[in-house]
């Protein structure tokens, strides 16, 4: 088979990921006059593009995630920058001296790299979960919720995403059962209060899912009351289960080059620098406490500013040597 000769490109900065962090980094890079390549293998806009409603981003009282993502994209395009969406990264090699990123058609040798590859939904760790994926098990209510209009559905999770999607589904489904293993939510109190007040939402605290039921399609779940000494188990019928139990960082390509924490997130300092000179990380892929749109945008800006400073330093060094 004839091998494809890859084009070599040497941009100032290569940005991996076109979510809020990556797009913000690209906007700052463009305004600084840096040449940049933005690579995205999944959905432009990242996780927010799948959010039914965003109510905590400054300047927008009521906007869907898809609309906000499109505004981010439009801002980027207004600066003459494009997103490489159809040339996935095959390999990445980072060292203090050189950075190389291999795609299907290119070998990129940038002066700096900003990793903003985000995180993807953590899969439900139950037998038959994969069998029912797309047949009752879903990870995006905005994408798949309309298929269950007038039916009983479940939501499992304990963060803002679970509460937001339960509220979204309450306008579609006959009944929404929220399954929470602990007796509290990791979400804003007004959001949780609204969810608990919604008539067709039932919140089951101290409850865990221990089994899935159905033949070709999900028909119900087996639950366990973790607050009772005997761990009482019982079944409830559900046509669908929407899963929000955390996310997995998109760092599988970088673990051999940069330091990750025990959960696989990239360790950085407050300037978004990793332990490799010229490599920065921003957004949900970074090890940090809070993962919100505003913190991702902040990370992206800081990463681009740090990259600009790094590139300026490298350029000055080369000029002195010559």
PAZAPA-4460 file (N, C-alpha, C; in steps of 0.05 Angstrom, whole numbers, plus 32768, in hexadecimal, padded with zeros to 4 digits):
% residues 322
    n_x    n_y    n_z   ca_x   ca_y   ca_z    c_x    c_y    c_z   seq   type   mol
   8011   7FE8   8000   8000   8000   8000   8012   8019   8000     1      X     A
   800C   802B   7FEE   801D   8043   7FEC   8018   8056   8003     2      X     A
   802E   805E   8010   802B   8070   8027   8026   808D   801E     3      X     A
   8018   809C   802E   8012   80B7   8027   8027   80C9   8032     4      X     A
   8032   80DA   8021   8047   80ED   802A   8039   8103   8039     5      X     A
   8041   8107   8051   8033   811B   8062   8041   8136   8060     6      X     A
   8030   814A   805F   803A   8166   805E   8044   816F   807A     7      X     A
   805A   817C   807A   8066   8186   8093   805D   81A3   8097     8      X     A
   8052   81A9   80AE   8049   81C4   80B4   8054   81CD   80CF     9      X     A
   805C   81E6   80D1   8069   81F0   80E9   805B   820A   80F3    10      X     A
   8043   8206   80FF   8035   821E   810A   8042   8226   8124    11      X     A
   803A   823E   812D   8044   8247   8147   8038   8236   815D    12      X     A
   801E   8230   815B   8011   8221   8170   7FFD   820E   8164    13      X     A
   7FFC   81F6   816E   7FE9   81E1   8166   7FD6   81DD   817E    14      X     A
   7FBC   81E1   8179   7FA8   81DF   818E   7F98   81C6   8189    15      X     A
   7F97   81B5   819E   7F89   819B   819C   7F6F   819E   81AA    16      X     A
   7F59   819F   819B   7F3E   81A1   81A7   7F32   81BC   81A1    17      X     A
   7F18   81BC   8199   7F0A   81D4   8192   7EF1   81D8   81A3    18      X     A
   7EF5   81D3   81BD   7EE0   81DA   81D1   7EE5   81F7   81DA    19      X     A
   7ED8   8200   81EF   7EDB   821B   81F9   7EF9   8222   81FE    20      X     A
   7F08   8210   820A   7F24   8216   8210   7F35   8218   81F6    21      X     A
   7F31   8205   81E4   7F41   8206   81CB   7F3A   821D   81BA    22      X     A
   7F20   8223   81B7   7F18   823A   81A6   7F22   8254   81B2    23      X     A
   7F20   8257   81CD   7F2A   8270   81D9   7F48   8272   81D5    24      X     A
   7F57   825D   81D8   7F73   825D   81D3   7F79   8266   81B7    25      X     A
   7F6A   825C   81A4   7F6E   8263   8188   7F68   8281   8183    26      X     A
   7F53   828B   818F   7F4C   82A7   818C   7F63   82B9   8197    27      X     A
   7F6D   82B2   81AE   7F83   82C1   81BA   7F9D   82BF   81A9    28      X     A
   7FA1   82A7   819E   7FB9   82A3   818D   7FB6   82B4   8174    29      X     A
   7F9E   82B5   8168   7F9A   82C5   8150   7F9E   82E2   8155    30      X     A
   7F94   82EC   816B   7F97   8308   8172   7FB4   8310   8178    31      X     A
   7FC4   82FB   8180   7FE0   8300   8185   7FF1   82FE   816C    32      X     A
   7FE4   82F7   8155   7FF3   82F5   813D   8001   82DA   8139    33      X     A
   7FFA   82C6   8149   8007   82AC   8147   7FF9   829B   8132    34      X     A
   8008   828C   8123   7FFC   8278   8111   7FF3   8260   8121    35      X     A
   7FDB   8256   811C   7FD1   8240   812D   7FC1   822C   811C    36      X     A
   7FC3   8213   8125   7FB2   81FE   811A   7FA1   81F3   8131    37      X     A
   7F87   81F1   812C   7F74   81E7   8140   7F69   81CC   8136    38      X     A
   7F6E   81B7   8145   7F66   819C   813D   7F4F   8193   814F    39      X     A
   7F3A   8188   8143   7F23   817D   8152   7F19   8163   8145    40      X     A
   7F1A   814E   8155   7F11   8134   814B   7EF4   812E   8150    41      X     A
   7EE7   813E   8161   7ECB   8138   8168   7EB9   8150   8161    42      X     A
   7EAB   815B   8175   7E98   8170   8170   7EA4   818B   8177    43      X     A
   7EA3   819E   8164   7EAC   81B9   8169   7E9A   81C5   817F    44      X     A
   7EA6   81D0   8193   7E97   81DA   81AA   7E9A   81C9   81C2    45      X     A
   7EA3   81B0   81BE   7EA7   819E   81D5   7E8D   8197   81E3    46      X     A
   7E8F   8193   81FD   7E79   8189   820D   7E61   819C   820C    47      X     A
   7E66   81B7   820A   7E50   81CA   820B   7E3D   81C7   81F4    48      X     A
   7E46   81BD   81DD   7E35   81BA   81C6   7E1F   81A6   81CB    49      X     A
   7E21   8196   81DF   7E0D   8182   81E6   7DFC   818A   81FE    50      X     A
   7E00   81A3   8208   7DF1   81AC   821F   7DD7   81B9   8216    51      X     A
   7DC1   81B1   8223   7DA7   81BB   821B   7DA4   81D9   8221    52      X     A
   7DB1   81E2   8237   7DAF   81FE   823E   7DC7   8206   824F    53      X     A
   7DD2   821E   8249   7DE8   8229   8258   7DDD   8242   8266    54      X     A
   7DDD   8242   8280   7DD2   8258   828F   7DE6   8267   82A0    55      X     A
   7E00   8260   829E   7E13   826C   82B0   7E2B   8278   82A1    56      X     A
   7E28   827D   8287   7E3E   828A   8278   7E38   82A8   8276    57      X     A
   7E4B   82B9   827F   7E45   82D6   827F   7E3D   82E1   8264    58      X     A
   7E28   82F1   8264   7E1F   82FE   824C   7E08   82F0   823E    59      X     A
   7E02   82D7   8247   7DED   82C7   823A   7DDB   82BB   8250    60      X     A
   7DC4   82C8   8254   7DB2   82BE   8269   7DA5   82A4   8261    61      X     A
   7DA1   82A0   8247   7D93   8288   823E   7D9D   8281   8222    62      X     A
   7DAE   826C   8220   7DB9   8264   8207   7DBE   8246   8207    63      X     A
   7DB9   8239   81F1   7DBF   821C   81F1   7DDD   8218   81ED    64      X     A
   7DE7   8201   81F4   7E03   81FB   81F1   7E0B   81FC   81D3    65      X     A
   7DFA   81F2   81C2   7E00   81F3   81A5   7E02   820F   819B    66      X     A
   7DF1   8221   81A4   7DF2   823D   819B   7E0B   824B   81A5    67      X     A
   7E13   8245   81BE   7E2B   8251   81C9   7E44   8247   81BA    68      X     A
   7E44   822D   81B5   7E5B   8221   81A6   7E5D   822E   818A    69      X     A
   7E47   8234   817D   7E47   8240   8163   7E51   825D   8164    70      X     A
   7E4B   826B   817A   7E56   8286   817D   7E74   8285   8181    71      X     A
   7E7E   8271   8190   7E9B   826E   8193   7EA8   8269   8178    72      X     A
   7E9C   8257   8168   7EA6   8250   814E   7EA6   8269   813C    73      X     A
   7E90   8278   813C   7E8E   8290   812C   7EA4   82A5   8132    74      X     A
   7EA9   82A8   814C   7EBE   82BB   8155   7ED9   82B2   814A    75      X     A
   7EDE   8299   814B   7EF8   828E   8141   7EFA   8292   8123    76      X     A
   7EE5   828C   8115   7EE5   828F   80F8   7EE8   82AC   80EF    77      X     A
   7EDD   82BF   80FF   7EDF   82DB   80F9   7EFC   82E5   80F8    78      X     A
   7F0D   82D6   8105   7F2A   82DD   8106   7F39   82CE   80F0    79      X     A
   7F2B   82C0   80DF   7F38   82B3   80C8   7F44   8298   80CF    80      X     A
   7F3D   828D   80E6   7F48   8273   80EE   7F34   825D   80E8    81      X     A
   7F3E   8245   80E1   7F2E   822E   80DB   7F34   8217   80EE    82      X     A
   7F22   8204   80EF   7F26   81EC   8100   7F2A   81D4   80EF    83      X     A
   7F40   81C5   80F4   7F45   81AC   80E5   7F34   8196   80F2    84      X     A
   7F1E   818F   80E5   7F0B   817C   80F1   7F0D   8160   80E5    85      X     A
   7F1B   815D   80CF   7F1A   8143   80C1   7F36   8137   80BD    86      X     A
   7F48   813D   80CF   7F64   8133   80CD   7F6D   812B   80E9    87      X     A
   7F62   8114   80F4   7F67   810D   8110   7F85   8109   8116    88      X     A
   7F8C   810E   812F   7FA7   810A   8139   7FAC   80ED   813D    89      X     A
   7FC2   80E3   8132   7FCA   80C7   8135   7FDF   80C3   814B    90      X     A
   7FF0   80D6   814E   8006   80D4   8161   8010   80EF   8169    91      X     A
   8019   80F2   8182   8025   810B   818B   803E   8105   819B    92      X     A
   8053   8115   8195   806D   8111   81A2   8077   812C   81AC    93      X     A
   8079   812F   81C6   8082   8148   81D2   809C   8144   81E2    94      X     A
   80AE   8157   81DF   80C6   8158   81F0   80CC   8175   81F4    95      X     A
   80E0   817B   8206   80E7   8196   820B   80F1   81A4   81F2    96      X     A
   80FC   8195   81E0   8107   81A1   81C8   80F5   81A1   81B0    97      X     A
   80E6   818C   81AB   80D5   818A   8193   80B9   817F   8199    98      X     A
   80A7   8188   8189   808B   817F   818A   8083   8175   816E    99      X     A
   8079   815D   816D   806F   8153   8153   8053   8147   8157   100      X     A
   8042   814E   8145   8026   8143   8145   8021   8137   8129   101      X     A
   8019   811E   8129   8015   8110   8110   7FF7   810C   810B   102      X     A
   7FED   8115   80F4   7FD1   8110   80EC   7FD1   80FF   80D3   103      X     A
   7FBA   80FB   80C8   7FB8   80EA   80B0   7FC7   80F7   8098   104      X     A
   7FC8   8111   8097   7FD4   811F   8080   7FEB   8131   8086   105      X     A
   7FF0   8137   80A0   8004   814A   80A7   8017   8140   80BD   106      X     A
   802E   814C   80BE   8040   814A   80D5   8043   8167   80DE   107      X     A
   8039   816E   80F5   803B   8189   8100   8053   818A   8113   108      X     A
   8063   819F   8110   807A   81A4   8122   8077   81C1   812D   109      X     A
   8064   81C5   813F   805E   81DF   814A   8073   81E8   815E   110      X     A
   8074   8202   8162   8085   820D   8178   8079   8207   8193   111      X     A
   805E   8206   8194   8051   8201   81AD   8037   81F1   81A8   112      X     A
   802D   81E4   81BD   8015   81D4   81BB   8002   81DB   81D3   113      X     A
   7FE9   81DE   81CD   7FD4   81E2   81E2   7FC1   81CA   81E0   114      X     A
   7FC1   81BA   81F5   7FAF   81A3   81F6   7F95   81AB   8203   115      X     A
   7F7F   81AA   81F4   7F65   81B1   81FE   7F51   819C   81F5   116      X     A
   7F59   8183   81F8   7F4A   816C   81ED   7F32   8164   81FE   117      X     A
   7F2E   8171   8214   7F15   816D   8224   7F13   8151   8230   118      X     A
   7EFA   8149   8235   7EF5   8130   8241   7EDB   8125   8235   119      X     A
   7ED8   810B   8235   7EC0   80FE   8229   7EB1   80EF   8240   120      X     A
   7E97   80E9   823B   7E87   80DD   8250   7E93   80C2   825A   121      X     A
   7E93   80BE   8274   7E9B   80A5   827F   7E84   8091   827B   122      X     A
   7E8B   807A   8271   7E76   8065   826B   7E6B   8059   8284   123      X     A
   7E52   8050   8283   7E46   8043   8299   7E53   8028   829E   124      X     A
   7E5E   8024   82B6   7E6E   800B   82BB   7E5D   7FF3   82C3   125      X     A
   7E4B   7FEB   82B2   7E39   7FD5   82B8   7E39   7FC1   82A0   126      X     A
   7E34   7FA8   82A7   7E31   7F94   8293   7E19   7F9C   8280   127      X     A
   7E1D   7F98   8267   7E09   7F9E   8252   7E06   7FBC   824C   128      X     A
   7E16   7FCD   8259   7E14   7FEA   8253   7E1B   7FEF   8236   129      X     A
   7E2F   7FE2   822C   7E37   7FE5   8210   7E22   7FDA   81FD   130      X     A
   7E16   7FC4   8205   7E01   7FB8   81F5   7DE9   7FCB   81F1   131      X     A
   7DE2   7FDA   8206   7DCB   7FEC   8204   7DD3   8009   81FB   132      X     A
   7DEC   800E   81F5   7DF4   8028   81ED   7DE7   802F   81D3   133      X     A
   7DD8   8046   81D3   7DC8   804D   81BC   7DAD   8040   81BA   134      X     A
   7DA9   802D   81CC   7D90   801E   81CE   7D83   8021   81E9   135      X     A
   7D87   8038   81F5   7D7D   803D   8210   7D91   804A   8222   136      X     A
   7DAA   8044   821D   7DC0   8051   822C   7DCB   8068   821B   137      X     A
   7DCA   8080   8226   7DD3   8098   8217   7DE4   80AA   8229   138      X     A
   7DF4   80BB   821C   7E06   80CD   822A   7E01   80EB   8223   139      X     A
   7DEB   80EF   8214   7DE4   810B   820C   7DC6   810D   8209   140      X     A
   7DBA   811B   821C   7D9C   811E   821C   7D94   8130   8204   141      X     A
   7DA3   8144   81FE   7D9C   8156   81E8   7D9C   8147   81CE   142      X     A
   7DAF   8134   81CB   7DB2   8125   81B2   7D9B   8110   81AF   143      X     A
   7D95   8103   81C5   7D84   80EB   81C3   7D6A   80EC   81D3   144      X     A
   7D66   8101   81E2   7D4E   8102   81F3   7D34   8102   81E5   145      X     A
   7D32   810F   81CD   7D19   8111   81BF   7D0D   80F5   81B7   146      X     A
   7D1F   80E1   81B5   7D15   80C6   81AE   7D04   80BA   81C4   147      X     A
   7D04   80C6   81DB   7CF6   80BA   81F2   7CDF   80CC   81FC   148      X     A
   7CD3   80DB   81EA   7CBD   80ED   81F1   7CA6   80DD   81FD   149      X     A
   7C9C   80E6   8214   7C86   80D9   8222   7C8D   80BF   8230   150      X     A
   7CA6   80B8   8232   7CAE   809F   823F   7CBB   80A5   825A   151      X     A
   7CC1   8090   8269   7CCF   8092   8283   7CED   808E   827E   152      X     A
   7CFD   80A1   8286   7D1A   809F   8282   7D28   80A4   829C   153      X     A
   7D42   809C   829D   7D52   80A0   82B5   7D6A   80B1   82AE   154      X     A
   7D75   80BE   82C3   7D8E   80CD   82C2   7D9F   80C4   82D9   155      X     A
   7DB8   80BD   82D4   7DCA   80B5   82EA   7DE1   80C8   82EB   156      X     A
   7DE7   80D2   8303   7DFE   80E4   8306   7DF9   80F7   831D   157      X     A
   7E0D   8106   8325   7E0A   8117   833C   7E15   8133   8338   158      X     A
   7E1A   813C   831F   7E24   8156   831B   7E11   8168   830C   159      X     A
   7E1A   817F   8304   7E09   8193   82F6   7DFE   8187   82DC   160      X     A
   7E0E   8178   82CE   7E05   816C   82B4   7DED   815B   82B8   161      X     A
   7DED   814A   82CD   7DD6   8138   82D2   7DBD   8148   82D9   162      X     A
   7DC0   815D   82EA   7DA9   816D   82F1   7D9E   817C   82D9   163      X     A
   7DB0   8188   82C9   7DA7   8197   82B1   7D99   8186   829D   164      X     A
   7DA4   816E   8299   7D97   815C   8285   7D7D   8150   828F   165      X     A
   7D7B   814C   82A9   7D62   8143   82B5   7D4C   8158   82B0   166      X     A
   7D53   8171   82B3   7D40   8187   82AF   7D38   8188   8291   167      X     A
   7D4C   8185   8280   7D46   8185   8263   7D33   816E   825C   168      X     A
   7D39   8156   8266   7D29   813F   8260   7D0C   8141   826C   169      X     A
   7D09   8150   8281   7CEF   8153   828D   7CDB   8160   827A   170      X     A
   7CE5   816E   8267   7CD3   817B   8253   7CCC   8168   823C   171      X     A
   7CD8   8150   823C   7CD4   813D   8226   7CC7   8124   8230   172      X     A
   7CD1   8119   8246   7CC9   80FF   8250   7CB0   8102   8262   173      X     A
   7CA2   80EB   8265   7C8C   80EA   8278   7C96   80ED   8295   174      X     A
   7CAC   80DF   829A   7CB8   80DF   82B5   7CD6   80DC   82B3   175      X     A
   7CE5   80EA   82C4   7D02   80E8   82C5   7D0A   80DF   82E1   176      X     A
   7D18   80C9   82E3   7D22   80BF   82FC   7D40   80C4   82FE   177      X     A
   7D48   80D5   8311   7D65   80DC   8315   7D70   80CA   832A   178      X     A
   7D85   80BB   8323   7D91   80A7   8335   7DAC   80B2   833F   179      X     A
   7DAE   80B6   8359   7DC6   80C2   8365   7DD0   80B0   837B   180      X     A
   7DE9   80A7   8379   7DF4   8094   838C   7DF8   80A0   83A8   181      X     A
   7DFD   80BA   83A9   7E01   80C7   83C3   7DE7   80D7   83CA   182      X     A
   7DE9   80E5   83E1   7DD1   80F3   83EB   7DD2   8111   83E5   183      X     A
   7DE3   8119   83D2   7DE6   8135   83CA   7DF0   8136   83AD   184      X     A
   7DEE   814F   83A2   7DF7   8154   8386   7E0F   8166   8386   185      X     A
   7E21   8162   8374   7E37   8175   836F   7E2E   8188   8359   186      X     A
   7E1B   8199   8360   7E10   81AC   834D   7E07   81C5   835C   187      X     A
   7E02   81DA   834C   7DF8   81F3   8358   7DDD   81EE   8366   188      X     A
   7DDA   81FA   837D   7DC1   81F5   838D   7DA8   81FD   837E   189      X     A
   7DA7   8215   8370   7D8F   821C   8362   7D87   8207   834D   190      X     A
   7D9B   81FB   8340   7D96   81E7   832C   7D8A   81CD   8338   191      X     A
   7D96   81C5   834F   7D8B   81AD   835D   7D6F   81B3   8367   192      X     A
   7D6B   81CB   8373   7D50   81D2   837D   7D3B   81D1   8367   193      X     A
   7D42   81DB   834F   7D2F   81DB   8339   7D29   81BF   8330   194      X     A
   7D3E   81AE   832F   7D3A   8192   8328   7D27   8184   833B   195      X     A
   7D2C   8188   8355   7D1B   817B   836A   7CFE   8185   836A   196      X     A
   7CFA   819E   8360   7CDF   81A9   8360   7CCF   81A2   8347   197      X     A
   7CDD   8197   8333   7CD0   8191   831A   7CBD   8179   831E   198      X     A
   7CA3   817B   8318   7C90   8166   831F   7C96   814A   8313   199      X     A
   7CA0   8149   82FB   7CA4   812E   82EF   7CC1   8124   82F1   200      X     A
   7CD0   8130   8304   7CEB   8125   830A   7CEB   8119   8326   201      X     A
   7CF3   8100   8328   7CF7   80F3   8342   7D15   80EF   8347   202      X     A
   7D1F   80F9   835D   7D3B   80F6   8363   7D3E   80E0   8378   203      X     A
   7D4E   80CB   8371   7D53   80B5   8384   7D6F   80B8   838E   204      X     A
   7D71   80C2   83A7   7D8B   80C5   83B4   7D93   80AA   83C0   205      X     A
   7DAD   80A7   83C5   7DB8   808E   83D2   7DB0   8075   83C2   206      X     A
   7DB0   8078   83A7   7DA8   8062   8396   7DBC   805D   8380   207      X     A
   7DC2   8044   837C   7DD6   803C   8368   7DC9   802A   8353   208      X     A
   7DD3   802B   833A   7DCA   8019   8326   7DDB   8000   8326   209      X     A
   7DCF   7FE9   8328   7DDF   7FD0   832A   7DD9   7FBD   8313   210      X     A
   7DC5   7FC4   8302   7DBF   7FB2   82EB   7DAE   7FBF   82D6   211      X     A
   7DB0   7FB5   82BE   7DA0   7FBF   82A7   7D8E   7FA9   829D   212      X     A
   7D77   7FB0   8294   7D63   7F9C   828B   7D5A   7FA2   826E   213      X     A
   7D53   7F8D   8260   7D4A   7F90   8245   7D56   7F7B   8233   214      X     A
   7D4B   7F79   821B   7D55   7F67   8207   7D66   7F77   81F3   215      X     A
   7D5A   7F80   81DE   7D69   7F90   81CA   7D6B   7FAD   81D4   216      X     A
   7D57   7FB6   81E3   7D56   7FD2   81EC   7D53   7FD2   820B   217      X     A
   7D5C   7FE7   8217   7D59   7FEA   8234   7D3C   7FEC   823B   218      X     A
   7D34   7FDD   8250   7D18   7FDE   8259   7D16   7FE6   8277   219      X     A
   7D2C   7FE5   8285   7D2B   7FEB   82A1   7D47   7FE9   82AE   220      X     A
   7D48   7FF0   82C8   7D61   7FEE   82D7   7D5C   7FE2   82F2   221      X     A
   7D70   7FD5   82FD   7D6F   7FCB   8318   7D7F   7FDF   832A   222      X     A
   7D72   7FE7   8340   7D7E   7FFB   8352   7D84   7FEF   836D   223      X     A
   7D97   7FFC   837B   7D9E   7FF3   8396   7D9D   800B   83A8   224      X     A
   7D8F   8008   83BF   7D8E   801C   83D3   7DA7   801A   83E5   225      X     A
   7DBA   802C   83E0   7DD4   802A   83EF   7DD2   8034   840B   226      X     A
   7DBC   8040   8413   7DB9   804A   842E   7DAE   8035   8441   227      X     A
   7DA3   801F   8436   7D97   800A   8447   7DAD   7FF5   844D   228      X     A
   7DAD   7FEB   8465   7DC2   7FD7   846D   7DC2   7FBE   845B   229      X     A
   7DAA   7FB6   8452   7DA9   7F9E   8442   7DAC   7FA4   8424   230      X     A
   7DAE   7FBE   841C   7DB2   7FC5   8400   7D9A   7FBC   83EF   231      X     A
   7D82   7FC4   83F7   7D6A   7FBC   83E9   7D6C   7FC1   83CB   232      X     A
   7D64   7FAD   83BB   7D65   7FB0   839E   7D48   7FAF   8393   233      X     A
   7D44   7FBE   837E   7D2A   7FBE   8371   7D2C   7FC8   8354   234      X     A
   7D18   7FC2   8344   7D19   7FC8   8327   7D05   7FDF   8321   235      X     A
   7D0D   7FF0   830E   7CFA   8004   8303   7CFC   8003   82E5   236      X     A
   7CE5   8007   82D7   7CE5   8008   82BA   7CEF   8023   82B0   237      X     A
   7D01   8023   829D   7D0A   803B   8290   7D0F   8035   8272   238      X     A
   7D08   8047   8261   7D0D   8044   8245   7D28   804D   823D   239      X     A
   7D34   805E   824D   7D4F   8069   8247   7D5D   8071   8261   240      X     A
   7D77   8071   8260   7D88   807A   8276   7D9D   808C   826B   241      X     A
   7D9E   80A5   8275   7DB2   80B8   826C   7DC7   80BB   8282   242      X     A
   7DE0   80B7   827A   7DF6   80B2   828D   7E08   80CB   828F   243      X     A
   7E0C   80D5   82A7   7E1D   80EC   82AC   7E2D   80E6   82C6   244      X     A
   7E41   80D4   82C4   7E50   80CC   82DB   7E6D   80D4   82DA   245      X     A
   7E72   80EA   82CC   7E8D   80F3   82CA   7E98   80F1   82AD   246      X     A
   7EB1   80F9   82AA   7EBC   80FA   8290   7ED9   80EF   8290   247      X     A
   7EE2   80E5   8279   7EFD   80DB   8276   7F0D   80EF   8266   248      X     A
   7F25   80F7   8270   7F35   810B   8261   7F40   8100   8247   249      X     A
   7F41   8111   8233   7F4C   8109   8219   7F6A   810B   8218   250      X     A
   7F77   80F9   8227   7F95   80FB   8229   7FA3   80E2   8220   251      X     A
   7F95   80D0   8212   7FA1   80B6   820A   7FB9   80BA   81F8   252      X     A
   7FBB   80D0   81EA   7FD1   80D4   81D7   7FEA   80E1   81E5   253      X     A
   7FE6   80EB   81FE   7FFB   80FC   8209   8008   80F0   8222   254      X     A
   7FFE   80DA   822C   8007   80CF   8246   8025   80C8   8247   255      X     A
   8030   80C2   822F   804D   80BB   822F   805F   80D3   822E   256      X     A
   8054   80EA   8228   8064   8102   8225   8062   8116   823C   257      X     A
   804A   8118   8248   8046   812C   825D   803A   811E   8276   258      X     A
   803D   812B   828D   8034   811F   82A6   8016   8123   82AA   259      X     A
   8009   810D   82B1   7FEC   810C   82B7   7FE8   8106   82D5   260      X     A
   7FD1   810E   82DF   7FCB   8106   82FB   7FBF   80E9   82FA   261      X     A
   7FB8   80DF   8311   7FAF   80C3   8313   7F95   80BE   8304   262      X     A
   7F86   80D3   82FD   7F6D   80D0   82EF   7F71   80D4   82D1   263      X     A
   7F89   80DA   82C8   7F8F   80DE   82AC   7F8D   80FB   82A2   264      X     A
   7F89   810E   82B4   7F88   812A   82AD   7FA5   8136   82AC   265      X     A
   7FA9   814A   829C   7FC3   8156   8298   7FC9   816A   82AF   266      X     A
   7FE0   8167   82BB   7FE8   8178   82D1   7FF5   8192   82C5   267      X     A
   7FEC   81A9   82CE   7FF8   81C2   82C5   7FFB   81D5   82DC   268      X     A
   8009   81EB   82D7   800A   8200   82EB   7FF4   8215   82E4   269      X     A
   7FF3   822B   82F2   7FDD   823E   82EE   7FDF   824D   82D3   270      X     A
   7FF7   824A   82C6   7FFA   8256   82AB   7FF5   8241   8295   271      X     A
   7FEA   822A   829D   7FE3   8214   828A   7FFB   8205   827F   272      X     A
   8013   8209   828B   802B   81FB   8282   802B   81DF   828C   273      X     A
   8032   81CC   827B   8037   81B0   8283   8054   81AE   828B   274      X     A
   805D   8195   828F   8079   8191   8296   808B   8190   827D   275      X     A
   8080   8194   8265   8090   8196   824D   808F   81B2   8243   276      X     A
   80A7   81BE   823F   80A8   81DA   8235   8099   81DD   821B   277      X     A
   8088   81F1   821A   8079   81F7   8202   805F   81E7   81FE   278      X     A
   8059   81D6   8211   8040   81C7   8210   802E   81D0   8227   279      X     A
   8016   81D8   8220   8003   81E3   8233   7FE9   81D3   8232   280      X     A
   7FD9   81D5   8247   7FBF   81C6   8247   7FAA   81D9   8252   281      X     A
   7F91   81D7   8248   7F7C   81E8   8250   7F61   81DA   824F   282      X     A
   7F4F   81E2   8261   7F34   81D8   8261   7F30   81BE   8271   283      X     A
   7F1D   81AE   8269   7F15   8197   8278   7F2B   8181   8279   284      X     A
   7F3E   8182   8267   7F53   816E   8266   7F68   8173   827C   285      X     A
   7F66   818A   8289   7F7A   8192   829D   7F71   8189   82B9   286      X     A
   7F84   8182   82CA   7F7E   817B   82E5   7F77   8194   82F5   287      X     A
   7F5E   8196   82FD   7F55   81AE   830C   7F3B   81A7   831B   288      X     A
   7F32   81B9   832C   7F1A   81B4   833C   7F01   81B9   832C   289      X     A
   7EFF   81D0   831F   7EE6   81D8   8312   7EE8   81D6   82F4   290      X     A
   7ED4   81CA   82E8   7ED2   81C7   82CB   7EB8   81D3   82C1   291      X     A
   7EBA   81EC   82B9   7EA4   81FC   82AF   7EAC   820A   8295   292      X     A
   7E99   8214   8286   7E9F   8222   826D   7EB2   823A   8273   293      X     A
   7EAB   8249   8288   7EBB   8261   828E   7ED8   825A   8296   294      X     A
   7EDB   8244   82A4   7EF7   823C   82AC   7F06   8231   8294   295      X     A
   7EF8   8224   8281   7F05   821B   8269   7F0E   8232   8257   296      X     A
   7EFD   8246   8255   7F04   825E   8245   7F1C   826C   8252   297      X     A
   7F1C   826E   826D   7F32   827B   827B   7F4C   826B   8276   298      X     A
   7F4A   8251   8278   7F62   8240   8272   7F6D   8245   8256   299      X     A
   7F5B   8246   8243   7F63   8249   8227   7F72   8263   8223   300      X     A
   7F67   8279   822F   7F75   8293   822D   7F90   8292   8239   301      X     A
   7F92   8286   8251   7FAC   8284   825F   7FC0   8274   8250   302      X     A
   7FB6   825E   8244   7FC8   824C   8234   7FD3   825B   821C   303      X     A
   7FC2   826A   820E   7FCB   8278   81F6   7FDF   828E   81FE   304      X     A
   7FDA   829D   8213   7FEC   82B1   821C   8007   82A5   8225   305      X     A
   8006   828E   8232   801F   8281   823A   802E   8277   8221   306      X     A
   801F   826D   820E   802C   8263   81F5   8039   827A   81E6   307      X     A
   802C   8291   81E5   8037   82A8   81D8   8051   82B1   81E6   308      X     A
   8051   82B1   8200   806A   82B8   820F   8080   82A4   820A   309      X     A
   8079   828A   8209   808D   8276   8204   8099   8279   81E8   310      X     A
   8088   827D   81D4   8091   8280   81B8   80A3   8299   81B6   311      X     A
   809B   82AF   81C3   80AB   82C7   81C2   80C7   82C2   81CE   312      X     A
   80C7   82B2   81E4   80E1   82AB   81F0   80F2   829A   81DE   313      X     A
   80E6   8287   81D1   80F4   8276   81BE   80FF   8285   81A7   314      X     A
   80EF   8298   819C   80F8   82A8   8186   810F   82BA   818D   315      X     A
   810E   82C6   81A5   8124   82D7   81AE   813D   82C7   81B2   316      X     A
   813A   82AE   81BB   8152   829D   81BF   815F   8296   81A5   317      X     A
   814F   8291   8190   8159   828A   8176   8168   82A2   816A   318      X     A
   815C   82B9   816E   8168   82D2   8163   8184   82D7   816F   319      X     A
   8186   82D2   8189   819F   82D6   8197   81B4   82C2   818D   320      X     A
   81AB   82A9   8188   81BE   8294   817F   81C8   829A   8163   321      X     A
   81B7   82A7   8153   81BF   82AD   8138   81CD   82C8   8135   322      X     A
***
